[in-house]
Amino acid sequence: PSSDMWGLAYAPGQNVLYYSRYNSEDIRQYDLSTGNDNLVTDGSFLIILGGLEQPKFLAFDGQNIMFSETSKLRAVSTSGDRESSSTFEDGANSPEAIVPLPDGSVLVADSGDGDIKKWQNGEWSSLDVSASPLGPLAPSSLAYNANDAVIYFAEEGKNLVYAANITSCNSVDCSVSVIAGQSAVNSITDGTGKAEDGGEGTAAFDNIKSMVHDPTSSTLFVGESTAIRAIQTSSPTMDVTTVAGMSTAVLDEPDKPLSGVNGMCILDPNNIAFIDSAYHKIRKLTLVGPPPPPPP
């Protein structure tokens, strides 16, 4: 256990979890098959890095471990012996969640600049999400729906889940909409994410911290302070259900309630790994079945 665990990513071909430690300033690997925990890198022997600078959010693109620092997006091989590093153009106040896309590009939530940045072919571009009528926004958590080419994001500690089509963001107009949550309500309440007329639904969120999308079940999982929620992204009303914290979902240690759900990743369609910031450990959530529909 470590009190500063932050980012989490899963490498299915290796059956390992990679995680970052913010104050310890290193990247580590946990082998799910053997239970072994090993250092990947602390940056000390990487000439260009010269040590890490409080690594936070983390992702794995199939080859490299990517992580955000104070003003950089960085990548390191799984063996820790090769790295690439780049700062944001014009600087970034706070790069946070990272999502690799199928085309090889990488999206980074930048709460400091109020935008989502895209890294592709050695260059940065902006999606200009704060230019929408809903702006200004400060994206922190981030997820990608590979089925519909949609990005989801939320502001740190807030209560609304936003969505934008990546195709439109790559062209001219990055049209952003709220798909779940009530602007004036902070609570863990299940129901519809949005009304049939496009207005706010009956579901509410409280202190959103992380998110990940499962393409198999078309479900967006949202981590909050004391719960994990499931949004059915294939439903027109984006129905929301609590799957951990106030439900019959199976946690690895049922006697330990959730408290601060940081970095989440999909292990398989029925299991989710996440960092519990209060208990300082990586935990597993096993869904009893498909997320149930919300109550009538």
C-alpha atoms as a printed R data frame, in Angstrom:
    type eleno elety resid chain resno       x       y       z
1   ATOM     1    CA   PRO     A     1   0.000   0.000   0.000
2   ATOM     2    CA   SER     A     2   1.117   3.549  -0.752
3   ATOM     3    CA   SER     A     3  -0.664   6.737   0.248
4   ATOM     4    CA   ASP     A     4   0.185   8.545  -2.996
5   ATOM     5    CA   MET     A     5  -1.062   6.084  -5.649
6   ATOM     6    CA   TRP     A     6  -2.770   8.020  -8.437
7   ATOM     7    CA   GLY     A     7  -2.941   6.781 -12.056
8   ATOM     8    CA   LEU     A     8  -3.805   3.238 -13.167
9   ATOM     9    CA   ALA     A     9  -3.680   1.376 -16.502
10  ATOM    10    CA   TYR     A    10  -4.093  -2.246 -17.595
11  ATOM    11    CA   ALA     A    11  -1.944  -4.121 -20.131
12  ATOM    12    CA   PRO     A    12  -4.127  -7.118 -21.096
13  ATOM    13    CA   GLY     A    13  -1.466  -8.955 -23.094
14  ATOM    14    CA   GLN     A    14   0.799  -8.966 -20.057
15  ATOM    15    CA   ASN     A    15  -1.964  -9.211 -17.418
16  ATOM    16    CA   VAL     A    16  -0.309  -6.449 -15.413
17  ATOM    17    CA   LEU     A    17  -1.408  -3.150 -13.930
18  ATOM    18    CA   TYR     A    18   0.773  -0.067 -14.144
19  ATOM    19    CA   TYR     A    19   0.331   2.649 -11.545
20  ATOM    20    CA   SER     A    20   1.912   5.969 -10.653
21  ATOM    21    CA   ARG     A    21   2.896   7.334  -7.259
22  ATOM    22    CA   TYR     A    22   2.639  11.089  -6.990
23  ATOM    23    CA   ASN     A    23   4.930  11.928  -4.064
24  ATOM    24    CA   SER     A    24   7.199   8.883  -4.421
25  ATOM    25    CA   GLU     A    25   7.677   9.997  -8.055
26  ATOM    26    CA   ASP     A    26   7.805   6.630  -9.746
27  ATOM    27    CA   ILE     A    27   5.906   4.260 -12.040
28  ATOM    28    CA   ARG     A    28   5.336   0.701 -10.834
29  ATOM    29    CA   GLN     A    29   3.999  -2.593 -12.192
30  ATOM    30    CA   TYR     A    30   1.719  -5.068 -10.417
31  ATOM    31    CA   ASP     A    31   1.533  -8.554 -11.957
32  ATOM    32    CA   LEU     A    32  -1.993  -9.922 -11.572
33  ATOM    33    CA   SER     A    33  -0.820 -13.499 -12.243
34  ATOM    34    CA   THR     A    34   1.976 -13.636  -9.659
35  ATOM    35    CA   GLY     A    35   1.195 -10.795  -7.270
36  ATOM    36    CA   ASN     A    36   4.670  -9.346  -7.781
37  ATOM    37    CA   ASP     A    37   5.103  -5.586  -7.517
38  ATOM    38    CA   ASN     A    38   8.109  -4.034  -9.273
39  ATOM    39    CA   LEU     A    39   9.535  -0.623 -10.099
40  ATOM    40    CA   VAL     A    40   9.314   0.328 -13.782
41  ATOM    41    CA   THR     A    41  11.127   3.639 -13.426
42  ATOM    42    CA   ASP     A    42  11.721   6.572 -11.135
43  ATOM    43    CA   GLY     A    43  13.452   8.387 -13.992
44  ATOM    44    CA   SER     A    44  16.805   8.427 -12.240
45  ATOM    45    CA   PHE     A    45  18.676   6.526 -14.959
46  ATOM    46    CA   LEU     A    46  16.867   8.122 -17.911
47  ATOM    47    CA   ILE     A    47  19.170  10.837 -19.181
48  ATOM    48    CA   ILE     A    48  16.509  13.121 -20.633
49  ATOM    49    CA   LEU     A    49  14.038  12.706 -17.794
50  ATOM    50    CA   GLY     A    50  16.518  13.127 -14.958
51  ATOM    51    CA   GLY     A    51  13.867  12.021 -12.481
52  ATOM    52    CA   LEU     A    52  10.094  12.214 -12.559
53  ATOM    53    CA   GLU     A    53   8.037  15.211 -11.505
54  ATOM    54    CA   GLN     A    54   5.007  14.035  -9.529
55  ATOM    55    CA   PRO     A    55   3.434  11.672 -12.098
56  ATOM    56    CA   LYS     A    56  -0.344  11.606 -11.869
57  ATOM    57    CA   PHE     A    57  -2.740  10.237 -14.479
58  ATOM    58    CA   LEU     A    58  -1.548   7.262 -16.483
59  ATOM    59    CA   ALA     A    59  -2.470   5.288 -19.627
60  ATOM    60    CA   PHE     A    60  -1.102   2.399 -21.709
61  ATOM    61    CA   ASP     A    61  -1.231   2.476 -25.518
62  ATOM    62    CA   GLY     A    62  -0.127  -1.118 -26.135
63  ATOM    63    CA   GLN     A    63   3.575  -0.222 -26.228
64  ATOM    64    CA   ASN     A    64   4.351   2.611 -23.848
65  ATOM    65    CA   ILE     A    65   3.191   3.833 -20.463
66  ATOM    66    CA   MET     A    66   2.066   7.451 -20.753
67  ATOM    67    CA   PHE     A    67   1.694   9.750 -17.779
68  ATOM    68    CA   SER     A    68   1.050  13.392 -17.018
69  ATOM    69    CA   GLU     A    69   3.235  15.572 -14.846
70  ATOM    70    CA   THR     A    70   3.036  19.215 -13.813
71  ATOM    71    CA   SER     A    71   3.364  20.563 -17.363
72  ATOM    72    CA   LYS     A    72   4.261  17.564 -19.524
73  ATOM    73    CA   LEU     A    73   2.954  14.450 -21.174
74  ATOM    74    CA   ARG     A    74   5.616  11.750 -20.999
75  ATOM    75    CA   ALA     A    75   5.982   8.154 -22.158
76  ATOM    76    CA   VAL     A    76   8.240   5.334 -21.054
77  ATOM    77    CA   SER     A    77   8.598   1.769 -22.294
78  ATOM    78    CA   THR     A    78   7.383  -1.041 -20.044
79  ATOM    79    CA   SER     A    79  11.008  -1.935 -19.322
80  ATOM    80    CA   GLY     A    80  11.702   1.647 -18.259
81  ATOM    81    CA   ASP     A    81  14.779   1.973 -20.492
82  ATOM    82    CA   ARG     A    82  13.447   4.311 -23.185
83  ATOM    83    CA   GLU     A    83  11.392   7.469 -23.022
84  ATOM    84    CA   SER     A    84  10.051  10.379 -24.963
85  ATOM    85    CA   SER     A    85   8.939  13.652 -23.498
86  ATOM    86    CA   SER     A    86   7.248  16.801 -24.673
87  ATOM    87    CA   THR     A    87   5.806  19.908 -23.089
88  ATOM    88    CA   PHE     A    88   2.482  21.357 -24.194
89  ATOM    89    CA   GLU     A    89   2.712  24.128 -26.752
90  ATOM    90    CA   ASP     A    90   2.282  27.484 -25.016
91  ATOM    91    CA   GLY     A    91   2.499  25.635 -21.684
92  ATOM    92    CA   ALA     A    92  -0.207  23.898 -19.689
93  ATOM    93    CA   ASN     A    93  -1.367  24.689 -16.208
94  ATOM    94    CA   SER     A    94  -2.519  21.203 -15.311
95  ATOM    95    CA   PRO     A    95  -2.424  18.202 -17.689
96  ATOM    96    CA   GLU     A    96  -4.492  15.406 -16.183
97  ATOM    97    CA   ALA     A    97  -6.290  12.333 -17.593
98  ATOM    98    CA   ILE     A    98  -4.867  10.645 -20.725
99  ATOM    99    CA   VAL     A    99  -6.650   8.563 -23.371
100 ATOM   100    CA   PRO     A   100  -4.908   6.913 -26.373
101 ATOM   101    CA   LEU     A   101  -7.034   6.790 -29.535
102 ATOM   102    CA   PRO     A   102  -7.081   4.012 -32.176
103 ATOM   103    CA   ASP     A   103  -5.387   6.279 -34.753
104 ATOM   104    CA   GLY     A   104  -2.284   6.591 -32.574
105 ATOM   105    CA   SER     A   105  -3.077  10.061 -31.242
106 ATOM   106    CA   VAL     A   106  -3.422  10.857 -27.556
107 ATOM   107    CA   LEU     A   107  -5.980  13.047 -25.788
108 ATOM   108    CA   VAL     A   108  -5.023  14.872 -22.595
109 ATOM   109    CA   ALA     A   109  -7.423  16.706 -20.289
110 ATOM   110    CA   ASP     A   110  -5.902  20.075 -19.406
111 ATOM   111    CA   SER     A   111  -7.857  21.630 -16.563
112 ATOM   112    CA   GLY     A   112  -5.456  24.559 -16.341
113 ATOM   113    CA   ASP     A   113  -5.988  25.668 -19.933
114 ATOM   114    CA   GLY     A   114  -9.661  24.648 -19.860
115 ATOM   115    CA   ASP     A   115  -9.350  22.317 -22.825
116 ATOM   116    CA   ILE     A   116  -8.635  18.840 -24.159
117 ATOM   117    CA   LYS     A   117  -5.329  18.709 -26.034
118 ATOM   118    CA   LYS     A   118  -4.476  16.240 -28.797
119 ATOM   119    CA   TRP     A   119  -0.975  14.911 -29.452
120 ATOM   120    CA   GLN     A   120  -0.490  13.450 -32.932
121 ATOM   121    CA   ASN     A   121   2.544  13.070 -35.205
122 ATOM   122    CA   GLY     A   122   4.716  15.129 -32.896
123 ATOM   123    CA   GLU     A   123   2.374  18.119 -32.734
124 ATOM   124    CA   TRP     A   124  -0.211  19.484 -30.314
125 ATOM   125    CA   SER     A   125  -3.661  20.724 -31.262
126 ATOM   126    CA   SER     A   126  -6.660  21.878 -29.260
127 ATOM   127    CA   LEU     A   127 -10.249  20.561 -29.279
128 ATOM   128    CA   ASP     A   128 -11.526  23.906 -27.919
129 ATOM   129    CA   VAL     A   129 -14.164  22.346 -25.668
130 ATOM   130    CA   SER     A   130 -14.448  25.585 -23.686
131 ATOM   131    CA   ALA     A   131 -15.511  27.389 -26.863
132 ATOM   132    CA   SER     A   132 -18.885  25.642 -26.641
133 ATOM   133    CA   PRO     A   133 -21.880  27.475 -25.122
134 ATOM   134    CA   LEU     A   134 -21.287  25.403 -21.951
135 ATOM   135    CA   GLY     A   135 -17.790  26.827 -21.449
136 ATOM   136    CA   PRO     A   136 -15.516  27.729 -19.837
137 ATOM   137    CA   LEU     A   137 -14.788  24.188 -18.682
138 ATOM   138    CA   ALA     A   138 -11.859  22.574 -16.874
139 ATOM   139    CA   PRO     A   139 -11.645  18.916 -18.015
140 ATOM   140    CA   SER     A   140  -9.989  16.565 -15.535
141 ATOM   141    CA   SER     A   141 -11.230  12.984 -15.998
142 ATOM   142    CA   LEU     A   142 -11.523  11.611 -19.531
143 ATOM   143    CA   ALA     A   143 -12.792   8.499 -21.365
144 ATOM   144    CA   TYR     A   144 -13.258   7.393 -24.984
145 ATOM   145    CA   ASN     A   145 -16.151   5.463 -26.510
146 ATOM   146    CA   ALA     A   146 -14.599   3.477 -29.372
147 ATOM   147    CA   ASN     A   147 -18.020   2.326 -30.581
148 ATOM   148    CA   ASP     A   148 -19.289   5.834 -31.353
149 ATOM   149    CA   ALA     A   149 -16.067   7.911 -31.480
150 ATOM   150    CA   VAL     A   150 -17.255   9.982 -28.523
151 ATOM   151    CA   ILE     A   151 -15.123  11.490 -25.767
152 ATOM   152    CA   TYR     A   152 -16.506  11.927 -22.254
153 ATOM   153    CA   PHE     A   153 -15.099  14.207 -19.596
154 ATOM   154    CA   ALA     A   154 -15.844  15.816 -16.268
155 ATOM   155    CA   GLU     A   155 -14.398  18.597 -14.170
156 ATOM   156    CA   GLU     A   156 -12.588  17.571 -11.008
157 ATOM   157    CA   GLY     A   157 -14.880  17.123  -8.022
158 ATOM   158    CA   LYS     A   158 -17.979  18.310  -9.887
159 ATOM   159    CA   ASN     A   159 -21.263  16.710 -10.853
160 ATOM   160    CA   LEU     A   160 -21.790  16.812 -14.637
161 ATOM   161    CA   VAL     A   161 -20.652  14.371 -17.342
162 ATOM   162    CA   TYR     A   162 -19.954  15.947 -20.746
163 ATOM   163    CA   ALA     A   163 -19.664  14.385 -24.199
164 ATOM   164    CA   ALA     A   164 -18.359  15.453 -27.603
165 ATOM   165    CA   ASN     A   165 -17.986  13.642 -30.921
166 ATOM   166    CA   ILE     A   166 -14.297  13.384 -31.756
167 ATOM   167    CA   THR     A   167 -15.039  13.704 -35.505
168 ATOM   168    CA   SER     A   168 -16.670  17.109 -35.068
169 ATOM   169    CA   CYS     A   169 -13.880  18.208 -32.731
170 ATOM   170    CA   ASN     A   170 -11.325  17.318 -35.406
171 ATOM   171    CA   SER     A   171 -13.109  19.501 -37.943
172 ATOM   172    CA   VAL     A   172 -14.621  22.855 -37.022
173 ATOM   173    CA   ASP     A   173 -17.211  22.695 -34.238
174 ATOM   174    CA   CYS     A   174 -16.530  20.673 -31.097
175 ATOM   175    CA   SER     A   175 -20.136  20.473 -29.943
176 ATOM   176    CA   VAL     A   176 -20.222  19.641 -26.234
177 ATOM   177    CA   SER     A   177 -23.309  18.415 -24.393
178 ATOM   178    CA   VAL     A   178 -24.190  17.255 -20.879
179 ATOM   179    CA   ILE     A   179 -25.199  13.583 -20.921
180 ATOM   180    CA   ALA     A   180 -25.751  13.053 -17.195
181 ATOM   181    CA   GLY     A   181 -26.006  14.949 -13.932
182 ATOM   182    CA   GLN     A   182 -27.921  17.882 -12.529
183 ATOM   183    CA   SER     A   183 -26.159  21.227 -12.387
184 ATOM   184    CA   ALA     A   184 -27.703  22.223  -9.047
185 ATOM   185    CA   VAL     A   185 -27.602  18.820  -7.310
186 ATOM   186    CA   ASN     A   186 -24.665  17.022  -5.683
187 ATOM   187    CA   SER     A   187 -25.760  13.549  -4.620
188 ATOM   188    CA   ILE     A   188 -25.609   9.883  -5.538
189 ATOM   189    CA   THR     A   189 -28.980   9.471  -7.205
190 ATOM   190    CA   ASP     A   190 -29.794   6.940  -9.923
191 ATOM   191    CA   GLY     A   191 -32.156   7.572 -12.806
192 ATOM   192    CA   THR     A   192 -32.035   8.994 -16.296
193 ATOM   193    CA   GLY     A   193 -28.912  10.843 -17.347
194 ATOM   194    CA   LYS     A   194 -30.916  13.202 -19.504
195 ATOM   195    CA   ALA     A   195 -34.572  13.707 -20.312
196 ATOM   196    CA   GLU     A   196 -36.084  12.579 -23.606
197 ATOM   197    CA   ASP     A   197 -36.308  16.228 -24.668
198 ATOM   198    CA   GLY     A   198 -32.562  16.636 -24.072
199 ATOM   199    CA   GLY     A   199 -32.849  18.451 -20.749
200 ATOM   200    CA   GLU     A   200 -31.474  17.332 -17.408
201 ATOM   201    CA   GLY     A   201 -32.503  13.878 -16.232
202 ATOM   202    CA   THR     A   202 -33.174  12.577 -12.728
203 ATOM   203    CA   ALA     A   203 -29.716  11.139 -11.974
204 ATOM   204    CA   ALA     A   204 -27.186  13.125  -9.959
205 ATOM   205    CA   PHE     A   205 -23.453  12.815  -9.217
206 ATOM   206    CA   ASP     A   206 -21.223  13.909  -6.369
207 ATOM   207    CA   ASN     A   207 -17.512  14.711  -6.672
208 ATOM   208    CA   ILE     A   208 -16.514  12.982  -9.932
209 ATOM   209    CA   LYS     A   209 -12.902  11.800  -9.872
210 ATOM   210    CA   SER     A   210 -12.361   9.328 -12.731
211 ATOM   211    CA   MET     A   211 -14.028   7.504 -15.615
212 ATOM   212    CA   VAL     A   212 -13.501   4.695 -18.123
213 ATOM   213    CA   HIS     A   213 -15.642   3.361 -20.982
214 ATOM   214    CA   ASP     A   214 -16.264  -0.334 -21.631
215 ATOM   215    CA   PRO     A   215 -17.011  -0.857 -25.353
216 ATOM   216    CA   THR     A   216 -18.307  -4.403 -24.811
217 ATOM   217    CA   SER     A   217 -21.228  -3.345 -22.613
218 ATOM   218    CA   SER     A   218 -21.428   0.235 -23.950
219 ATOM   219    CA   THR     A   219 -21.068   1.478 -20.395
220 ATOM   220    CA   LEU     A   220 -19.297   4.534 -19.041
221 ATOM   221    CA   PHE     A   221 -18.119   3.890 -15.475
222 ATOM   222    CA   VAL     A   222 -17.723   7.004 -13.336
223 ATOM   223    CA   GLY     A   223 -15.745   7.041 -10.092
224 ATOM   224    CA   GLU     A   224 -16.855   9.403  -7.339
225 ATOM   225    CA   SER     A   225 -15.918   9.953  -3.701
226 ATOM   226    CA   THR     A   226 -17.981   7.068  -2.358
227 ATOM   227    CA   ALA     A   227 -19.426   5.238  -5.372
228 ATOM   228    CA   ILE     A   228 -18.884   3.885  -8.870
229 ATOM   229    CA   ARG     A   229 -21.700   4.628 -11.301
230 ATOM   230    CA   ALA     A   230 -22.592   3.102 -14.670
231 ATOM   231    CA   ILE     A   231 -24.013   5.160 -17.545
232 ATOM   232    CA   GLN     A   232 -25.587   3.172 -20.378
233 ATOM   233    CA   THR     A   233 -24.187   5.081 -23.355
234 ATOM   234    CA   SER     A   234 -26.292   3.108 -25.844
235 ATOM   235    CA   SER     A   235 -29.482   4.385 -24.180
236 ATOM   236    CA   PRO     A   236 -31.018   7.619 -25.532
237 ATOM   237    CA   THR     A   237 -31.557   8.780 -21.954
238 ATOM   238    CA   MET     A   238 -28.095   7.672 -20.723
239 ATOM   239    CA   ASP     A   239 -29.544   5.741 -17.778
240 ATOM   240    CA   VAL     A   240 -27.418   5.857 -14.613
241 ATOM   241    CA   THR     A   241 -27.043   3.090 -12.005
242 ATOM   242    CA   THR     A   242 -24.832   2.800  -8.936
243 ATOM   243    CA   VAL     A   243 -22.762  -0.383  -9.242
244 ATOM   244    CA   ALA     A   244 -20.560  -0.006  -6.152
245 ATOM   245    CA   GLY     A   245 -20.956   1.900  -2.944
246 ATOM   246    CA   MET     A   246 -24.706   1.447  -2.664
247 ATOM   247    CA   SER     A   247 -25.389  -1.811  -4.512
248 ATOM   248    CA   THR     A   248 -24.856  -5.576  -4.545
249 ATOM   249    CA   ALA     A   249 -21.702  -5.408  -6.665
250 ATOM   250    CA   VAL     A   250 -18.848  -7.490  -5.277
251 ATOM   251    CA   LEU     A   251 -15.824  -5.628  -3.964
252 ATOM   252    CA   ASP     A   252 -12.609  -7.387  -3.064
253 ATOM   253    CA   GLU     A   253 -13.080  -6.287   0.554
254 ATOM   254    CA   PRO     A   254 -16.808  -5.669   1.161
255 ATOM   255    CA   ASP     A   255 -16.135  -4.397   4.696
256 ATOM   256    CA   LYS     A   256 -14.193  -1.430   3.297
257 ATOM   257    CA   PRO     A   257 -16.552   1.152   1.754
258 ATOM   258    CA   LEU     A   258 -15.383   3.170  -1.206
259 ATOM   259    CA   SER     A   259 -13.606   6.413  -0.498
260 ATOM   260    CA   GLY     A   260 -12.064   8.392  -3.341
261 ATOM   261    CA   VAL     A   261 -12.164   6.366  -6.568
262 ATOM   262    CA   ASN     A   262  -9.115   7.498  -8.522
263 ATOM   263    CA   GLY     A   263  -7.746   5.898 -11.723
264 ATOM   264    CA   MET     A   264  -9.998   3.154 -13.140
265 ATOM   265    CA   CYS     A   265  -9.440   0.579 -15.879
266 ATOM   266    CA   ILE     A   266 -11.395  -2.290 -17.423
267 ATOM   267    CA   LEU     A   267  -9.905  -5.732 -16.747
268 ATOM   268    CA   ASP     A   268 -12.688  -7.551 -18.622
269 ATOM   269    CA   PRO     A   269 -16.425  -6.920 -19.150
270 ATOM   270    CA   ASN     A   270 -17.179  -8.046 -15.588
271 ATOM   271    CA   ASN     A   271 -14.233  -6.656 -13.609
272 ATOM   272    CA   ILE     A   272 -12.919  -3.153 -12.978
273 ATOM   273    CA   ALA     A   273  -9.694  -2.199 -11.207
274 ATOM   274    CA   PHE     A   274  -9.452   1.148  -9.444
275 ATOM   275    CA   ILE     A   275  -7.359   3.044  -6.929
276 ATOM   276    CA   ASP     A   276  -9.024   3.705  -3.582
277 ATOM   277    CA   SER     A   277  -7.271   6.823  -2.321
278 ATOM   278    CA   ALA     A   278  -8.474   6.414   1.275
279 ATOM   279    CA   TYR     A   279  -7.285   2.827   1.725
280 ATOM   280    CA   HIS     A   280  -4.143   3.422  -0.400
281 ATOM   281    CA   LYS     A   281  -4.549   0.338  -2.549
282 ATOM   282    CA   ILE     A   282  -5.620  -0.994  -5.910
283 ATOM   283    CA   ARG     A   283  -9.021  -2.670  -5.569
284 ATOM   284    CA   LYS     A   284 -11.234  -4.762  -7.836
285 ATOM   285    CA   LEU     A   285 -14.942  -4.469  -8.515
286 ATOM   286    CA   THR     A   286 -16.733  -7.533  -9.889
287 ATOM   287    CA   LEU     A   287 -20.115  -6.801 -11.408
288 ATOM   288    CA   VAL     A   288 -22.779  -9.330 -10.453
289 ATOM   289    CA   GLY     A   289 -24.158  -8.996 -13.972
290 ATOM   290    CA   PRO     A   290 -24.826  -6.259 -16.518
291 ATOM   291    CA   PRO     A   291 -25.492  -2.935 -14.766
292 ATOM   292    CA   PRO     A   292 -29.218  -3.034 -13.924
293 ATOM   293    CA   PRO     A   293 -31.644  -0.422 -15.285
294 ATOM   294    CA   PRO     A   294 -32.423   2.504 -13.005
295 ATOM   295    CA   PRO     A   295 -35.494   2.317 -10.759
296 ATOM   296    CA   PRO     A   296 -38.760   3.589 -12.252
